[in-house]
């Protein structure tokens, strides 16, 4: 599936020879990922083509004359589509030429030199483990270092992921985003502009039954145990009173496996809970608490009369979903590095034998979309296991734990709904004045 790349803004800059060039701001999952020139992307594309040939998506052509505003806008759209389509091929995602270029542009964008650093990675019990890394180490590499430090079996590390997590007041936490394999955790953390944000280790699968794959590794069991306790304490998982008493007894007995076995029966166990948001169902402006996992989107909706209503949307009845940026960008040269002020995720759902659109307004729309994609990919793997003739590629599980899927078997469920939003321009030389988020 395509990654959440977009290029909402580009600017003209003077070069050393008195001419001008266009600098593109590339965002990933709503956060500024890098700023690059067309010439850099063109050179990268040439390198990729030497490795992968003509299987790559088309790259926008060079212009040898001065570009008009409409031409610049068209090129921006084409570059955005190129990045999105490029990430659908897992072989490209794993290649050195892909990763090394993106490492370099991340470092250059945020003026970060490659050097040794200590990074605190927080475990689900709230404690941290300090690892020695390079600022240029990718999330995949940092995960390997963390796994080695805590003794997690390497072949199971793909069941876990690194996240940016915001630690809020009163012990609450908020998952900001999942770090993709080629992101640089040190750089992403320093540039996130999210208050009290840390790098955290959490399991990264949405199907609780996958717990059973980790039961032979003591460290993996301990991590799941920590997270289960944390999720119950934070109210993300919701045991009944009887379940809570049994879980407390098992915790006193220090019996993690039995604790996890019972936890899998708990409502919302293994779900990712989002911060409070709003939705348009059953009427616009309703408050909502979303919990995602176990092939469902669970919503606790607060109605205008303060009554609450629980609604569950099953993933097997979701046809597709779209993420749209509704906000404005201010100070393009300044500190603004996120797109997540005003986002919506709308999904098409089969209800009463007809397709309906449901809209959720949340700053965590990209995280929600990532969770939905994860549930789809896990479903595809299950289908492949039931039908050995299918081959499905699932890049999120990490290099060491791949399931192969023919590209033709995959379907894009997520996209950007084209919608223009006004931009308040900080510089007169900004190339265009509207944002169109398309086909992610």
Secondary structure, DSSP 8 states (H G I E B T S, - for coil): ----EEEEEEEEEE-TTS-EEEEEEEEETTEEEEEEEHHHHHHHHHHHHHHHGGGS-------SS---HHHHHHHHHHHHHHHHHHTT-HHHHTSHHHHHHHHHHHHHHTT----EEEEEEE-TTS-EEEEEEETT--HHHHHHHHHHHHT--GGGGGGEEEEEEEE-GGG-EEEEEE--TTS-HHHHHHH---TTEEEEEEE--S-GGGGGGGTT-HHHHHHHHHHHHHHHHTTSSB--HHHHHHHHHHHHTT-HHHHHHHHTTSBTTT-EE---EEE-SSSTTEEEEEEEETTEEEEEEE-TTS-EEEEEEEGGGEEEEEEEE-S----TTTT--B-TTSEEEEEEEEETTEEEEEEEE-TTHHHHHHHHHHHHHHHHHHHHHHSTT--BB-GGG-TTS--BB-GGG----EEE----EE---SSTTBS-SEE-----
